[in-house]
Amino acid sequence: MSCPICGEDTVVKFRPFCSKRCANIDLAKWLNGSYAVPSQREEDVEADESDTSQIGQRPH
């Protein structure tokens, strides 16, 4: 199995990653929103639409 971040062989201690560094890179991607699971709920779609329409109305 190879590391999903860098492609090196995995290490049992950090599986599925090869190192703590790659595990932290993956965690950072989840925390900053690079990875996202799309929602199919209707309420979420409406909330997203209202959020984008209010962006121009917010004071800086």
C-alpha positions in Angstrom: 0.0 0.0 0.0 1.3 3.4 -0.8 0.9 6.7 1.0 -2.0 8.8 -0.4 0.0 12.0 0.0 3.5 11.2 -1.4 3.2 7.7 -2.8 5.9 6.1 -0.6 5.4 2.8 1.1 3.3 3.0 4.3 4.6 2.5 7.8 2.4 0.5 10.2 2.6 3.2 12.9 1.2 5.9 10.6 -0.9 3.7 8.3 -2.2 4.6 5.7 0.5 7.2 5.6 4.3 6.8 5.4 5.1 9.4 8.2 3.7 11.8 10.7 4.4 14.6 8.2 2.1 13.1 5.6 -0.6 12.3 8.2 -0.5 16.0 9.3 -0.7 17.2 5.7 -3.8 15.1 5.2 -5.3 16.4 8.5 -4.6 20.0 7.4 -6.4 19.4 4.1 -9.5 18.3 6.1 -9.4 21.2 8.5 -8.9 23.9 5.9 -11.7 22.5 3.7 -9.7 21.2 0.8 -11.5 17.9 1.3 -15.2 18.1 1.5 -18.1 15.7 1.3 -20.9 17.2 -0.7 -24.4 17.2 0.9 -27.5 16.3 -1.0 -29.9 17.7 1.6 -32.2 20.3 0.4 -31.7 22.6 3.4 -28.0 22.7 2.8 -28.5 23.8 -0.8 -30.8 26.6 0.3 -28.4 27.7 3.1 -25.5 27.8 0.6 -27.5 30.0 -1.8 -28.5 32.4 0.9 -24.9 32.6 2.1 -23.6 33.5 -1.3 -26.3 36.1 -1.9 -25.4 37.9 1.4 -21.7 38.1 0.6 -22.1 41.4 -1.2 -24.3 42.8 1.6 -21.8 42.4 4.4 -19.7 45.4 5.5 -16.0 45.0 5.5 
